[in-house]
Structure formats: C-alpha cells, structure tokens
Amino acid sequence: MNQLLSTQGVTFLLLCAGAALEVLGDSCFQSGLHRSSGAGRVSWFLLGTVLLGLYALLVNLPRWDFGKLLGLYVVFFFLAAQAVAKIRFDQPMTMPVRVGGAFIVVGGLILSLWK
C-alpha cells in the first residue's frame, strides 16, 4: 500500500510540476509577443523555450498510461493556467471558464477514480 501511495504521490507531483512548467512557458511566450520588445522579447522567448522543453521531458520520462494520465494532466494544466492568468496577468475567471473548468475537473476525477 505504501508503494502505491508513493507512486501516486510521485505521479501527482510530476503532473503538477509539468502543468506549472507548461503554463509558465506559455506565459513567457505571451509576454514576449504582447508585452515586450527587443532584447526583452528574445529573453521571454528563450525562457519560454527552456520551460516548455523541461515540461515535455518531465511528463514523458515516466512510463505511464499516456492517455489516462495525460487526460488527468489536463485538469492540472487548467488549474495552473487559471492561477497564472490571475496572478501574472490579472485576468479574472469568468462564469463560462468556471463552468467549463468544473467539467474538466469532473472529467479528471472520472479518469482517475473509475475502476
């Protein structure tokens, strides 16, 4: 049982870290495209490239059920994207995003809990 919990805990951490890296990498490109110019733009693009590369490496290193766990990963990505949208870009979560997000979270629960 401890082995199973340990494996689930590591999977949870990998998915959270992957979502954070992907969202932050995407936000760097957004900053480079729409909020800076010159050397600042290049710096944002380089940082975004590094973060997205680390994301891809992190979520593809483990040998896991790709469809199931990356389906669950969408939940982590959605939650991380909403946090970054609010914190970094001061964008509020609208009602359609909340309702759609609830469906995303319920879908992730179905993928992870249905035996």
GUDOBA-148846 format. One record per residue (C-alpha): x, y, z. Coordinates in steps of 0.25 Angstrom, whole numbers, m for minus. Example, Ala and Ser with C-alpha at 12.3 -4.5 7.8 and 13.67 -1.06 7.14 Angstrom:
<atoms>
49|m18|31;
55|m4|29;
</atoms>
This chain:
<atoms>
0|0|0;
11|10|3;
17|7|m10;
4|10|m17;
3|23|m9;
17|27|m12;
15|24|m27;
2|32|m27;
9|43|m19;
20|44|m29;
11|44|m41;
3|55|m35;
16|63|m33;
20|61|m47;
7|65|m53;
7|78|m44;
21|81|m48;
18|78|m63;
6|87|m63;
13|98|m56;
25|98|m66;
16|97|m78;
7|109|m73;
19|117|m69;
26|114|m82;
13|118|m90;
12|131|m82;
26|135|m85;
23|134|m100;
11|143|m97;
19|153|m90;
29|152|m102;
19|154|m112;
10|164|m106;
17|171|m94;
31|174|m98;
41|177|m110;
55|176|m114;
64|168|m104;
53|167|m94;
45|159|m105;
56|150|m108;
59|147|m93;
44|143|m91;
45|134|m104;
57|127|m99;
52|125|m85;
39|120|m90;
46|110|m99;
54|105|m87;
42|103|m79;
34|96|m90;
45|87|m92;
46|84|m78;
31|81|m77;
32|72|m89;
43|64|m83;
37|63|m69;
23|58|m74;
29|48|m84;
40|42|m75;
31|32|m67;
26|20|m74;
11|22|m71;
m3|20|m77;
m1|32|m87;
m16|34|m90;
m21|33|m76;
m10|41|m69;
m9|52|m79;
m24|53|m79;
m23|55|m64;
m12|65|m67;
m22|74|m74;
m28|77|m60;
m15|81|m55;
m12|89|m67;
m26|96|m66;
m24|100|m51;
m9|105|m53;
m14|113|m65;
m25|120|m57;
m15|123|m45;
m5|129|m55;
m16|137|m62;
m20|143|m49;
m6|145|m43;
2|149|m55;
m8|155|m64;
m19|160|m54;
m29|153|m62;
m42|149|m55;
m48|135|m56;
m62|137|m63;
m74|129|m61;
m72|121|m74;
m58|118|m70;
m63|113|m56;
m74|104|m62;
m65|99|m73;
m54|97|m63;
m63|89|m54;
m66|79|m65;
m51|78|m67;
m49|75|m53;
m61|65|m53;
m55|58|m65;
m41|57|m58;
m48|50|m46;
m55|40|m55;
m42|37|m62;
m34|35|m49;
m45|28|m40;
m53|20|m49;
m49|5|m48;
</atoms>
